[in-house]
Amino acid sequence: MGELAVSARSGDELAAIGLGSCIGLALVDREAGVAGLAHVVLPDSLGKPGPPAKFADLAVPELIKQMEKAGAIQRRLQAILVGGGRMFAAGATMDVGARNHEAVREALAQARIPIRAEATGGNRGRTARVIVGGDISAQVAGAGRDVLLNMAKSRRCGARTGAPA
């Protein structure tokens, strides 16, 4: 939780396991063969110290920065979002998953990075997996894996927005 990883080595696997209300934010530059994944825990840092990947407002710019260091170009980046579930029966203001989802979407919009696919919402945990140069997928706990994007292909693969979990 609150971690970030980037790789330009084909076949490397990046994973965010146990995404409940957290967002697994994958960024890819398919042309450069660079991928990154951040495990975003909270929507806003509010000036608190902590790892940048923990907070949506800091995670997006930090992931972009690390992607560029690995050879990506920001204008070619595409985003894939996984997680953001409603894990507890509480009021809408306590729906951290929805707040995380919206905060990541806003930060991506500010950075002008399009969201290519997402598997978000619901009330079950997910795992996000990124195989550099291969598939970006989401797996709902106890279910099969859905491929959201293939880094080697130009078409969208089986992406679902707000898919029930």
DSSP file (Angstrom, degrees, kcal/mol; ACC not computed):
  #  RESIDUE AA STRUCTURE BP1 BP2  ACC     N-H-->O    O-->H-N    N-H-->O    O-->H-N    TCO  KAPPA ALPHA  PHI   PSI    X-CA   Y-CA   Z-CA
    1    1 A M              0   0    0      0, 0.0    53,-0.1     0, 0.0    39,-0.1   0.000 360.0 360.0 360.0 134.9    0.0    0.0    0.0
    2    2 A G        +     0   0    0     37,-1.7    52,-0.5    51,-0.3    51,-0.4   0.692 360.0 128.9  74.8  18.1    1.3    3.4   -0.9
    3    3 A E        -     0   0    0     50,-0.2    36,-2.7    36,-0.2     2,-0.3  -0.656  40.5-161.2-106.4 163.9    4.0    2.0   -3.1
    4    4 A L  E     -A   38   0A   0     34,-0.2     2,-0.3    -2,-0.2    34,-0.2  -0.996   7.0-177.9-143.1 141.1    5.0    2.7   -6.7
    5    5 A A  E     -A   37   0A   0     32,-2.1    32,-2.6    -2,-0.3     2,-0.3  -0.997   2.9-172.8-142.8 145.8    7.0    0.7   -9.3
    6    6 A V  E     +A   36   0A   0     -2,-0.3     2,-0.3    30,-0.2    30,-0.2  -0.990   7.6 176.0-136.5 143.4    8.1    1.4  -12.8
    7    7 A S  E     -A   35   0A   0     28,-2.7    28,-2.5    -2,-0.3    63,-0.1  -0.998  27.9-174.9-149.0 147.9    9.8   -0.9  -15.4
    8    8 A A        +     0   0    0     -2,-0.3     2,-0.7    26,-0.2    -1,-0.1   0.132  61.0 108.7-119.2  13.9   10.9   -0.8  -19.0
    9    9 A R  S >  S-     0   0    0     26,-0.1     3,-2.2     1,-0.0   123,-0.2  -0.846  74.4-122.2 -99.3 112.9   12.0   -4.5  -19.0
   10   10 A S  T 3  S+     0   0    0     -2,-0.7   123,-0.2     1,-0.3     3,-0.1  -0.221  95.3  24.3 -54.0 133.1    9.7   -6.7  -21.0
   11   11 A G  T 3  S+     0   0    0    121,-3.0    -1,-0.3     1,-0.4   122,-0.1   0.160  84.6 135.0  96.0 -17.6    8.2   -9.5  -19.0
   12   12 A D    <   -     0   0    0     -3,-2.2   120,-2.8   119,-0.1     2,-0.5  -0.349  47.6-139.9 -60.5 145.6    8.5   -7.8  -15.6
   13   13 A E  E     -E  131   0B   0    118,-0.2     2,-0.4    -3,-0.1   118,-0.2  -0.950  16.8-171.8-115.0 127.7    5.4   -8.1  -13.4
   14   14 A L  E     -E  130   0B   0    116,-2.8   116,-3.0    -2,-0.5     2,-0.4  -0.940  14.4-177.0-111.8 137.2    4.0   -5.2  -11.3
   15   15 A A  E     -E  129   0B   0     -2,-0.4     2,-0.5   114,-0.2   114,-0.2  -0.994  28.0-164.8-141.4 144.6    1.2   -6.0   -8.9
   16   16 A A  E     -E  128   0B   0    112,-2.4   112,-2.4    -2,-0.4     3,-0.4  -0.955  28.1-164.4-122.7 107.2   -1.1   -4.3   -6.5
   17   17 A I  E     +     0   0B   0     -2,-0.5   110,-0.2   110,-0.2    -2,-0.0  -0.702  60.6  18.6 -99.1 142.7   -2.7   -7.0   -4.4
   18   18 A G  E     +     0   0B   0     -2,-0.3     2,-0.8     1,-0.2    -1,-0.2   0.884  69.6 179.6  72.6  40.4   -5.8   -6.6   -2.2
   19   19 A L  E     +E  126   0B   0    107,-3.4   107,-2.2    -3,-0.4    -1,-0.2  -0.659  15.9 150.8 -75.9 110.1   -7.2   -3.4   -3.7
   20   20 A G  S    S-     0   0    0     -2,-0.8    65,-3.1   105,-0.2    64,-0.2   0.662  83.3 -12.2 -98.6 -95.7  -10.4   -2.6   -1.7
   21   21 A S  S    S+     0   0    0     63,-0.3    79,-0.2    62,-0.1    80,-0.1   0.597 119.7  98.1 -81.6 -11.5  -11.1    1.1   -1.6
   22   22 A C  S    S-     0   0    0     -4,-0.2    62,-2.9    62,-0.1     2,-0.5  -0.294  72.1-129.4 -71.0 160.2   -7.5    1.7   -2.9
   23   23 A I  E     -BC  40  83A   0     17,-2.2    17,-2.8    60,-0.2     2,-0.8  -0.957   4.5-149.8-113.1 129.4   -6.9    2.4   -6.6
   24   24 A G  E     -BC  39  82A   0     58,-3.6    58,-1.7    -2,-0.5     2,-0.7  -0.892  20.7-163.7 -91.5 111.0   -4.3    0.6   -8.6
   25   25 A L  E     -BC  38  81A   0     13,-2.7    13,-2.2    -2,-0.8     2,-0.4  -0.876   6.3-172.2-103.7 111.1   -3.2    3.2  -11.1
   26   26 A A  E     -BC  37  80A   0     54,-2.9    54,-2.3    -2,-0.7     2,-0.4  -0.867   2.1-169.8-100.8 134.9   -1.3    1.8  -14.1
   27   27 A L  E     -BC  36  79A   0      9,-2.1     9,-2.4    -2,-0.4     2,-0.4  -0.979   8.3-174.5-119.3 138.5    0.3    4.1  -16.6
   28   28 A V  E     -BC  35  78A   0     50,-2.2    50,-1.8    -2,-0.4     2,-0.5  -0.992  26.3-166.3-135.1 142.0    1.7    2.8  -19.8
   29   29 A D  E  >> -B   34   0A   0      5,-2.7     5,-1.8    -2,-0.4     4,-1.5  -0.912  16.7-173.7-116.9  96.8    3.7    4.2  -22.8
   30   30 A R  T  45S+     0   0    0     -2,-0.5    -1,-0.1    46,-0.4    47,-0.1   0.836  79.6  55.6 -66.0 -33.2    3.2    1.3  -25.2
   31   31 A E  T  45S+     0   0    0      1,-0.2    -1,-0.2    45,-0.2    41,-0.0   0.913 115.9  36.6 -66.1 -41.9    5.6    2.8  -27.8
   32   32 A A  T  45S-     0   0    0     -3,-0.1    -1,-0.2     2,-0.1    -2,-0.2   0.631 106.9-125.9 -84.2 -14.3    8.5    3.0  -25.3
   33   33 A G  T  <5 +     0   0    0     -4,-1.5     2,-0.4     1,-0.3    -3,-0.2   0.849  61.8 140.5  71.5  34.4    7.5   -0.2  -23.6
   34   34 A V  E   < + B   0  29A   0     -5,-1.8    -5,-2.7    37,-0.1     2,-0.3  -0.912  25.3 177.1-113.7 137.1    7.4    1.4  -20.1
   35   35 A A  E     -AB   7  28A   0    -28,-2.5   -28,-2.7    -2,-0.4     2,-0.3  -0.978   4.8-175.6-136.8 151.1    4.8    0.6  -17.5
   36   36 A G  E     -AB   6  27A   0     -9,-2.4    -9,-2.1    -2,-0.3     2,-0.4  -0.975   6.8-161.6-143.4 157.5    4.2    1.8  -13.9
   37   37 A L  E     -AB   5  26A   0    -32,-2.6   -32,-2.1    -2,-0.3     2,-0.4  -0.987   3.0-170.3-144.5 129.5    1.8    1.0  -11.1
   38   38 A A  E     -AB   4  25A   0    -13,-2.2   -13,-2.7    -2,-0.4     2,-0.9  -0.953  18.5-143.3-119.3 141.2    0.9    3.0   -8.0
   39   39 A H  E     - B   0  24A   0    -36,-2.7   -37,-1.7    -2,-0.4     2,-0.4  -0.832  24.6-161.4-103.4  92.2   -1.2    1.7   -5.1
   40   40 A V  E     + B   0  23A   0    -17,-2.8   -17,-2.2    -2,-0.9    14,-0.2  -0.640  17.4 174.2 -84.1 123.9   -3.1    4.8   -4.1
   41   41 A V        +     0   0    0     13,-1.7    14,-0.2    -2,-0.4    -1,-0.2   0.822  62.0  24.6 -98.5 -39.9   -4.6    4.6   -0.6
   42   42 A L  B     -i   55   0C   0     12,-2.7    14,-2.5     1,-0.1    -1,-0.2  -0.924  67.5-127.7-133.3 153.7   -6.1    8.1    0.0
   43   43 A P  S    S+     0   0    0      0, 0.0    14,-0.8     0, 0.0     2,-0.4   0.814  89.1  20.6 -71.7 -30.5   -7.5   10.9   -2.2
   44   44 A D        -     0   0    0     12,-0.2     4,-0.0     1,-0.1    56,-0.0  -0.999  54.5-147.9-147.8 137.7   -5.5   13.8   -0.8
   45   45 A S    >   -     0   0    0     -2,-0.4     3,-2.8    -3,-0.1    -1,-0.1   0.771  23.9-157.1 -73.9 -26.3   -2.3   14.2    1.2
   46   46 A L  T 3  S-     0   0    0      1,-0.3    -1,-0.1     2,-0.0    -2,-0.0   0.817  72.0 -59.7  49.1  33.4   -3.6   17.4    3.0
   47   47 A G  T 3  S+     0   0    0      1,-0.3    -1,-0.3     0, 0.0    -2,-0.1   0.515 101.4 143.7  77.7   5.0    0.1   18.3    3.5
   48   48 A K    <   -     0   0    0     -3,-2.8    -1,-0.3     1,-0.1     2,-0.1  -0.494  52.2-115.1 -76.9 145.3    0.7   15.1    5.5
   49   49 A P        +     0   0    0      0, 0.0    -1,-0.1     0, 0.0     0, 0.0  -0.414  60.9 106.2 -73.9 157.4    4.1   13.4    5.1
   50   50 A G  S    S-     0   0    0     -2,-0.1     5,-0.1     5,-0.0   -48,-0.0  -0.824  75.4 -44.8 153.7 170.7    4.2    9.9    3.6
   51   51 A P    >   -     0   0    0      0, 0.0     3,-2.0     0, 0.0     4,-0.4  -0.416  52.1-128.2 -63.4 135.5    5.1    8.1    0.4
   52   52 A P  G >  S+     0   0    0      0, 0.0     3,-1.2     0, 0.0     6,-0.3   0.828 105.8  62.7 -56.0 -33.9    3.8   10.0   -2.6
   53   53 A A  G 3  S+     0   0    0    -51,-0.4   -51,-0.3     1,-0.2   -50,-0.2   0.670  90.2  70.4 -67.8 -14.1    2.1    6.9   -4.1
   54   54 A K  G <  S+     0   0    0     -3,-2.0   -12,-2.7   -52,-0.5   -13,-1.7   0.800  97.1  53.6 -70.9 -28.9   -0.1    6.8   -1.0
   55   55 A F  B X> S-i   42   0C   0     -3,-1.2     4,-3.3    -4,-0.4     3,-1.0  -0.910  74.6-139.6-117.6 133.0   -2.1    9.9   -2.0
   56   56 A A  H 3> S+     0   0    0    -14,-2.5     4,-1.6    -2,-0.4   -12,-0.2   0.881 103.0  56.4 -56.0 -41.9   -3.8   10.5   -5.4
   57   57 A D  H 34 S+     0   0    0    -14,-0.8    -1,-0.3     1,-0.2   -13,-0.1   0.766 120.7  29.5 -66.2 -24.3   -2.7   14.1   -5.5
   58   58 A L  H <> S+     0   0    0     -3,-1.0     4,-1.9    -6,-0.3    -2,-0.2   0.720 111.6  65.2-102.1 -28.9    0.9   13.1   -5.2
   59   59 A A  H  X S+     0   0    0     -4,-3.3     4,-3.0    -7,-0.3     5,-0.3   0.907  97.7  53.3 -64.6 -44.3    0.9    9.7   -6.8
   60   60 A V  H  X S+     0   0    0     -4,-1.6     4,-2.3     1,-0.2     5,-0.2   0.959 113.1  40.6 -61.8 -53.3    0.0   10.8  -10.3
   61   61 A P  H  > S+     0   0    0      0, 0.0     4,-2.3     0, 0.0    -1,-0.2   0.884 117.1  50.4 -63.7 -34.6    2.8   13.4  -10.8
   62   62 A E  H  X S+     0   0    0     -4,-1.9     4,-2.5     2,-0.2    -2,-0.2   0.914 110.7  48.5 -67.9 -41.6    5.3   11.1   -9.1
   63   63 A L  H  X S+     0   0    0     -4,-3.0     4,-2.4     2,-0.2    -1,-0.2   0.910 111.6  50.1 -65.1 -40.9    4.4    8.1  -11.3
   64   64 A I  H  X S+     0   0    0     -4,-2.3     4,-2.6    -5,-0.3    -2,-0.2   0.941 110.8  50.1 -59.4 -47.2    4.6   10.4  -14.4
   65   65 A K  H  X S+     0   0    0     -4,-2.3     4,-1.9     1,-0.2    -2,-0.2   0.916 112.7  45.5 -58.5 -46.0    8.1   11.6  -13.2
   66   66 A Q  H  X S+     0   0    0     -4,-2.5     4,-1.2     2,-0.2    -1,-0.2   0.866 111.5  53.0 -67.9 -35.8    9.3    8.0  -12.7
   67   67 A M  H  <>S+     0   0    0     -4,-2.4     5,-2.5     2,-0.2     3,-0.4   0.918 108.5  49.9 -64.1 -43.5    7.9    6.9  -16.0
   68   68 A E  H ><5S+     0   0    0     -4,-2.6     3,-1.5     1,-0.2    -2,-0.2   0.886 106.3  55.6 -64.0 -38.7    9.7    9.7  -17.8
   69   69 A K  H 3<5S+     0   0    0     -4,-1.9    -1,-0.2     1,-0.3    -2,-0.2   0.821 106.7  52.1 -60.5 -30.2   13.0    8.7  -16.1
   70   70 A A  T 3<5S-     0   0    0     -4,-1.2    -1,-0.3    -3,-0.4    -2,-0.2   0.440 133.4 -88.9 -88.0  -0.3   12.5    5.2  -17.5
   71   71 A G  T < 5S+     0   0    0     -3,-1.5    -3,-0.2     1,-0.3    -2,-0.1   0.440  81.2 135.5 111.7   0.3   12.0    6.5  -21.0
   72   72 A A      < -     0   0    0     -5,-2.5     2,-0.5    -6,-0.1    -1,-0.3  -0.386  46.8-137.6 -77.2 159.6    8.3    7.2  -21.3
   73   73 A I    >   -     0   0    0      1,-0.1     3,-2.2    -2,-0.1     4,-0.4  -0.987  12.5-136.3-119.2 126.3    6.9   10.4  -22.9
   74   74 A Q  G >  S+     0   0    0     -2,-0.5     3,-1.8     1,-0.3    -1,-0.1   0.840 100.7  58.9 -53.6 -42.1    4.0   12.0  -21.0
   75   75 A R  G 3  S+     0   0    0      1,-0.3    -1,-0.3    38,-0.1    -3,-0.0   0.685 106.9  49.9 -65.5 -15.4    1.9   12.7  -24.1
   76   76 A R  G <  S+     0   0    0     -3,-2.2   -46,-0.4     2,-0.0    -1,-0.3   0.460  85.7 117.4 -98.3  -2.1    1.9    9.0  -24.9
   77   77 A L    <   -     0   0    0     -3,-1.8     2,-0.3    -4,-0.4   -48,-0.2  -0.365  42.1-170.1 -70.9 144.2    0.8    7.8  -21.5
   78   78 A Q  E     -C   28   0A   0    -50,-1.8   -50,-2.2    35,-0.1     2,-0.3  -0.972  12.5-138.0-129.6 146.9   -2.4    6.0  -21.0
   79   79 A A  E     -Cd  27 115A   0     35,-2.8    37,-3.1    -2,-0.3    38,-1.2  -0.810  13.4-170.7-111.1 147.5   -4.0    5.1  -17.7
   80   80 A I  E     -Cd  26 117A   0    -54,-2.3   -54,-2.9    -2,-0.3     2,-0.4  -0.998  13.5-158.3-130.8 130.1   -5.8    2.0  -16.4
   81   81 A L  E     +Cd  25 118A   0     36,-1.8    38,-2.6    -2,-0.4     2,-0.4  -0.920  11.8 177.6-116.1 136.1   -7.6    2.1  -13.0
   82   82 A V  E     +Cd  24 119A   0    -58,-1.7   -58,-3.6    -2,-0.4     2,-0.4  -0.998  49.3  13.0-135.4 138.1   -8.4   -0.9  -10.8
   83   83 A G  E     +Cd  23 120A   0     36,-2.2    38,-1.6    -2,-0.4   -60,-0.2  -0.818  42.4 144.3 108.3-140.7  -10.1   -0.9   -7.4
   84   84 A G        +     0   0    0    -62,-2.9   -63,-0.3    -2,-0.4   -61,-0.1   0.827  39.3 167.3  69.1  32.8  -12.0    1.9   -5.7
   85   85 A G        -     0   0    0    -65,-3.1     2,-0.9   -63,-0.4    12,-0.4  -0.287  45.1-116.9 -77.3 163.3  -14.5   -0.4   -4.1
   86   86 A R        +     0   0    0     36,-3.0    -1,-0.1    11,-0.1     9,-0.1  -0.859  39.6 172.0 -98.7  99.2  -17.0    0.4   -1.4
   87   87 A M        +     0   0    0     -2,-0.9     2,-0.4     1,-0.1    -1,-0.1   0.611  56.5  44.4 -91.0 -13.8  -15.8   -1.9    1.3
   88   88 A F  S    S-     0   0    0      6,-0.1     2,-1.3     2,-0.1    -1,-0.1  -0.983  82.3-115.5-134.5 144.1  -17.9   -0.8    4.2
   89   89 A A        +     0   0    0     -2,-0.4     2,-0.3     6,-0.0    -2,-0.0  -0.656  67.8 125.4 -77.7  98.1  -21.6    0.1    4.6
   90   90 A A        -     0   0    0     -2,-1.3    -2,-0.1     1,-0.1     5,-0.0  -0.899  64.1 -68.2-146.2 172.5  -21.3    3.8    5.5
   91   91 A G    >   -     0   0    0     -2,-0.3     3,-1.5     1,-0.1     4,-0.3  -0.115  52.5-101.1 -62.4 164.5  -22.5    7.1    4.3
   92   92 A A  G >  S+     0   0    0      1,-0.3     3,-1.3     2,-0.2    -1,-0.1   0.815 121.3  60.2 -58.7 -33.4  -21.5    8.5    0.9
   93   93 A T  G 3  S+     0   0    0      1,-0.3    -1,-0.3     6,-0.0    -2,-0.0   0.739 104.8  50.2 -69.2 -20.1  -19.0   10.9    2.6
   94   94 A M  G <  S+     0   0    0     -3,-1.5     2,-2.0     1,-0.1    -1,-0.3   0.375  76.5 114.0 -96.0   3.3  -17.2    7.8    4.0
   95   95 A D    <>  +     0   0    0     -3,-1.3     4,-2.0    -4,-0.3     3,-0.2  -0.527  38.5 173.5 -77.5  82.5  -17.0    6.1    0.6
   96   96 A V  H  > S+     0   0    0     -2,-2.0     4,-3.1     1,-0.2     5,-0.2   0.852  72.6  59.7 -61.3 -36.3  -13.2    6.2    0.4
   97   97 A G  H  > S+     0   0    0    -12,-0.4     4,-2.5     1,-0.2    -1,-0.2   0.930 107.9  43.5 -59.0 -47.1  -13.2    4.1   -2.8
   98   98 A A  H  > S+     0   0    0      2,-0.2     4,-2.5    -3,-0.2    -1,-0.2   0.888 114.8  50.4 -65.7 -39.1  -15.3    6.5   -4.7
   99   99 A R  H  X S+     0   0    0     -4,-2.0     4,-2.3     2,-0.2    -2,-0.2   0.903 111.4  47.9 -66.9 -40.6  -13.3    9.5   -3.4
  100  100 A N  H  X S+     0   0    0     -4,-3.1     4,-2.5     2,-0.2     5,-0.2   0.931 111.7  50.8 -62.3 -45.6  -10.0    7.8   -4.4
  101  101 A H  H  X S+     0   0    0     -4,-2.5     4,-2.3    -5,-0.2    -2,-0.2   0.933 112.9  44.8 -58.1 -48.9  -11.4    7.0   -7.8
  102  102 A E  H  X S+     0   0    0     -4,-2.5     4,-2.5     1,-0.2    -1,-0.2   0.897 112.4  51.7 -65.0 -40.8  -12.5   10.6   -8.4
  103  103 A A  H  X S+     0   0    0     -4,-2.3     4,-2.2     2,-0.2    -1,-0.2   0.895 111.3  46.9 -65.1 -40.1   -9.3   12.1   -7.1
  104  104 A V  H  X S+     0   0    0     -4,-2.5     4,-2.4     2,-0.2    -1,-0.2   0.926 112.1  50.7 -66.8 -43.7   -7.2    9.9   -9.4
  105  105 A R  H  X S+     0   0    0     -4,-2.3     4,-2.3    -5,-0.2    -2,-0.2   0.910 111.4  48.6 -59.2 -42.7   -9.4   10.8  -12.4
  106  106 A E  H  X S+     0   0    0     -4,-2.5     4,-2.3     2,-0.2    -1,-0.2   0.917 111.2  49.0 -64.5 -43.9   -9.1   14.5  -11.6
  107  107 A A  H  X S+     0   0    0     -4,-2.2     4,-1.6     1,-0.2    -1,-0.2   0.886 112.0  49.3 -64.8 -38.0   -5.3   14.3  -11.3
  108  108 A L  H  <>S+     0   0    0     -4,-2.4     5,-2.6     2,-0.2     4,-0.4   0.899 109.6  51.7 -66.4 -40.3   -5.1   12.4  -14.6
  109  109 A A  H ><5S+     0   0    0     -4,-2.3     3,-1.0     1,-0.2    -2,-0.2   0.908 108.2  51.5 -62.8 -41.6   -7.3   15.0  -16.3
  110  110 A Q  H 3<5S+     0   0    0     -4,-2.3    -1,-0.2     1,-0.3    -2,-0.2   0.859 112.7  45.6 -62.5 -34.6   -5.0   17.8  -15.0
  111  111 A A  T 3<5S-     0   0    0     -4,-1.6    -1,-0.3    -5,-0.2    -2,-0.2   0.459 112.8-123.5 -86.4  -1.4   -2.0   15.9  -16.5
  112  112 A R  T < 5 +     0   0    0     -3,-1.0    -3,-0.2    -4,-0.4    -2,-0.1   0.889  59.5 148.4  59.0  43.1   -4.0   15.3  -19.7
  113  113 A I      < -     0   0    0     -5,-2.6    -1,-0.2    -6,-0.1   -35,-0.1  -0.941  42.8-133.0-108.2 119.8   -3.6   11.5  -19.5
  114  114 A P        -     0   0    0      0, 0.0   -35,-2.8     0, 0.0     2,-0.7  -0.411  12.0-125.9 -72.9 145.8   -6.5    9.6  -21.0
  115  115 A I  E     -d   79   0A   0    -37,-0.2   -35,-0.2     1,-0.2     3,-0.1  -0.832  26.2-177.3 -89.8 117.2   -8.0    6.7  -19.1
  116  116 A R  E     -     0   0A   0    -37,-3.1     2,-0.3    -2,-0.7   -36,-0.2   0.824  62.9 -10.2 -86.4 -34.5   -7.9    3.7  -21.4
  117  117 A A  E     -d   80   0A   0    -38,-1.2   -36,-1.8    39,-0.0     2,-0.3  -0.986  59.0-171.0-160.3 156.5   -9.7    1.2  -19.2
  118  118 A E  E     -d   81   0A   0     -2,-0.3    42,-0.6   -38,-0.2     2,-0.3  -0.991  18.8-167.1-154.1 150.9  -10.9    0.6  -15.7
  119  119 A A  E     +d   82   0A   0    -38,-2.6   -36,-2.2    -2,-0.3     2,-0.3  -0.837  44.8 144.7-133.5  92.2  -12.3   -2.0  -13.4
  120  120 A T  E     +d   83   0A   0     -2,-0.3   -36,-0.2    40,-0.2     2,-0.1  -0.812  27.6  29.7-132.8 165.3  -13.6    0.0  -10.5
  121  121 A G        +     0   0    0    -38,-1.6     3,-0.4    -2,-0.3   -36,-0.1  -0.381  59.9 103.4  86.3-162.3  -16.4    0.0   -7.9
  122  122 A G  S    S-     0   0    0      1,-0.2   -36,-3.0    40,-0.1    -1,-0.1  -0.290  78.6 -88.8  77.0-167.1  -18.3   -2.9   -6.4
  123  123 A N  S    S+     0   0    0    -38,-0.2     2,-0.3     2,-0.1    -1,-0.2   0.083  91.7  86.1-134.6  24.3  -17.8   -4.3   -3.0
  124  124 A R  S    S-     0   0    0     -3,-0.4   -39,-0.1  -104,-0.1   -41,-0.1  -0.946  77.3-105.6-125.2 149.7  -15.1   -6.9   -3.5
  125  125 A G        -     0   0    0     -2,-0.3    16,-2.8    15,-0.1     2,-0.3  -0.240  34.3-161.7 -69.0 159.3  -11.3   -6.6   -3.5
  126  126 A R  E     -EF  19 140B   0   -107,-2.2  -107,-3.4    14,-0.2     2,-0.4  -0.910  14.0-139.1-136.1 163.3   -9.3   -6.8   -6.7
  127  127 A T  E     - F   0 139B   0     12,-1.8    12,-2.1    -2,-0.3     2,-0.5  -0.994  14.6-152.3-122.2 133.9   -5.7   -7.4   -7.7
  128  128 A A  E     -EF  16 138B   0   -112,-2.4  -112,-2.4    -2,-0.4     2,-0.4  -0.904  14.1-173.4-104.3 133.0   -4.1   -5.3  -10.5
  129  129 A R  E     -EF  15 137B   0      8,-2.4     8,-2.9    -2,-0.5     2,-0.5  -0.992   8.4-169.8-129.2 135.6   -1.3   -6.9  -12.6
  130  130 A V  E     -EF  14 136B   0   -116,-3.0  -116,-2.8    -2,-0.4     2,-0.7  -0.984   4.4-166.3-123.9 118.8    0.8   -5.3  -15.2
  131  131 A I  E >   -E   13   0B   0      4,-2.6     3,-3.1    -2,-0.5    20,-0.3  -0.929  32.8-121.2-101.1 113.7    3.1   -7.4  -17.3
  132  132 A V  T 3  S+     0   0    0   -120,-2.8  -121,-3.0    -2,-0.7     3,-0.1  -0.341  98.7   8.5 -60.0 125.3    5.5   -5.0  -19.0
  133  133 A G  T 3  S+     0   0    0      1,-0.3    -1,-0.3  -123,-0.2    19,-0.1   0.431 132.8  57.3  82.2  -0.1    5.1   -5.4  -22.8
  134  134 A G  S <  S-     0   0    0     -3,-3.1    17,-3.5     1,-0.2    -1,-0.3  -0.137  95.7 -16.1-130.6-136.2    2.0   -7.7  -22.1
  135  135 A D  E     - G   0 150B   0     15,-0.2    -4,-2.6    -3,-0.1     2,-0.5  -0.491  35.4-155.6 -86.0 145.3   -1.3   -7.6  -20.4
  136  136 A I  E     +FG 130 149B   0     13,-3.2    12,-3.0    -6,-0.2    13,-1.6  -0.989  34.9 172.4-110.0 124.4   -2.7   -5.2  -17.8
  137  137 A S  E     -FG 129 147B   0     -8,-2.9    -8,-2.4    -2,-0.5     2,-0.4  -0.880  30.5-147.9-137.0 163.5   -5.4   -7.1  -15.9
  138  138 A A  E     -FG 128 146B   0      8,-2.4     8,-3.4    -2,-0.3     2,-0.4  -0.984  11.4-165.6-128.7 141.5   -7.7   -7.0  -13.0
  139  139 A Q  E     -FG 127 145B   0    -12,-2.1   -12,-1.8    -2,-0.4     2,-0.2  -0.976  13.6-142.5-131.6 119.9   -8.9   -9.9  -10.9
  140  140 A V  E >   -F  126   0B   0      4,-0.8     3,-2.5    -2,-0.4   -14,-0.2  -0.579  45.2 -87.5 -74.9 141.0  -11.8   -9.8   -8.5
  141  141 A A  T 3  S+     0   0    0    -16,-2.8    -1,-0.1     1,-0.3     3,-0.1  -0.255 114.5   7.8 -51.2 125.7  -11.2  -11.8   -5.4
  142  142 A G  T 3  S+     0   0    0      1,-0.3    -1,-0.3    -3,-0.1     2,-0.2   0.569 117.8  87.4  79.0  10.4  -12.4  -15.4   -6.0
  143  143 A A  S <  S-     0   0    0     -3,-2.5    -1,-0.3     1,-0.1     2,-0.0  -0.716  81.2 -77.5-130.6-179.7  -13.0  -14.8   -9.8
  144  144 A G        -     0   0    0     -2,-0.2    -4,-0.8    -3,-0.1     2,-0.4  -0.213  48.9 -96.5 -77.2 169.9  -11.1  -15.0  -13.1
  145  145 A R  E     -G  139   0B   0     -6,-0.2     2,-0.5    -8,-0.0    -6,-0.2  -0.722  29.7-152.2 -91.1 134.9   -8.7  -12.4  -14.4
  146  146 A D  E     -G  138   0B   0     -8,-3.4    -8,-2.4    -2,-0.4     2,-0.5  -0.933  12.7-136.4-107.4 125.5  -10.0   -9.8  -16.9
  147  147 A V  E     +G  137   0B   0     -2,-0.5   -10,-0.3   -10,-0.2     3,-0.1  -0.708  23.7 177.8 -79.8 124.0   -7.5   -8.3  -19.4
  148  148 A L  E     -     0   0B   0    -12,-3.0     9,-0.9    -2,-0.5     2,-0.3   0.757  65.1  -4.9 -96.1 -31.2   -8.1   -4.6  -19.6
  149  149 A L  E     -GH 136 156B   0    -13,-1.6   -13,-3.2     7,-0.2     2,-0.5  -0.971  54.7-142.6-161.2 145.7   -5.3   -3.7  -22.0
  150  150 A N  E >   -G  135   0B   0      5,-0.5     3,-1.4    -2,-0.3   -15,-0.2  -0.977  13.8-147.7-113.5 124.2   -2.4   -5.3  -23.9
  151  151 A M  T 3  S+     0   0    0    -17,-3.5   -17,-0.1    -2,-0.5  -118,-0.1   0.763  98.3  52.5 -61.3 -25.2    0.6   -3.1  -24.2
  152  152 A A  T 3  S+     0   0    0    -18,-0.2     2,-0.3   -19,-0.1    -1,-0.3   0.608 102.2  70.2 -87.9 -11.4    1.5   -4.7  -27.5
  153  153 A K    <   -     0   0    0     -3,-1.4    -3,-0.1   -19,-0.2     4,-0.1  -0.722  65.7-147.7-109.1 156.4   -1.9   -4.1  -29.1
  154  154 A S  S    S+     0   0    0     -2,-0.3     2,-0.2     2,-0.1    -1,-0.1   0.526  75.2  81.1 -96.6  -7.5   -3.6   -0.9  -30.2
  155  155 A R  S    S-     0   0    0     -5,-0.1    -5,-0.5     1,-0.1     2,-0.3  -0.649  86.1-104.4-101.0 158.6   -7.2   -2.0  -29.5
  156  156 A R  B     -H  149   0B   0     -2,-0.2     2,-0.6    -7,-0.1    -7,-0.2  -0.586  32.4-147.9 -77.9 137.5   -9.0   -2.1  -26.2
  157  157 A C        -     0   0    0     -9,-0.9    -1,-0.0    -2,-0.3    -4,-0.0  -0.907  58.8 -46.3-115.5 105.1   -9.3   -5.5  -24.6
  158  158 A G  S    S+     0   0    0     -2,-0.6     2,-0.1     1,-0.2    -9,-0.1   0.686  76.8 172.3  56.5  26.8  -12.4   -6.4  -22.5
  159  159 A A        -     0   0    0    -11,-0.3     2,-0.4   -43,-0.1    -1,-0.2  -0.434  11.8-167.9 -73.5 143.0  -12.4   -3.2  -20.5
  160  160 A R        -     0   0    0    -42,-0.6     2,-0.5    -2,-0.1     3,-0.4  -0.998  11.5-145.6-132.1 132.9  -15.3   -2.6  -18.2
  161  161 A T  S    S-     0   0    0     -2,-0.4   -42,-0.1     1,-0.2   -40,-0.0  -0.857  83.5  -7.6 -99.0 128.4  -16.2    0.6  -16.4
  162  162 A G  S    S-     0   0    0     -2,-0.5    -1,-0.2     1,-0.2   -40,-0.1   0.808  86.3-174.8  61.5  30.4  -17.8    0.3  -13.0
  163  163 A A        -     0   0    0     -3,-0.4    -1,-0.2   -45,-0.2    -3,-0.1  -0.324  30.1-107.2 -60.5 135.5  -18.1   -3.5  -13.4
  164  164 A P              0   0    0      0, 0.0    -1,-0.1     0, 0.0   -42,-0.1  -0.341 360.0 360.0 -64.3 145.2  -20.0   -5.0  -10.5
  165  165 A A              0   0    0     -3,-0.1   -43,-0.1   -39,-0.0    -2,-0.1   0.381 360.0 360.0-116.7 360.0  -17.8   -7.0   -8.2
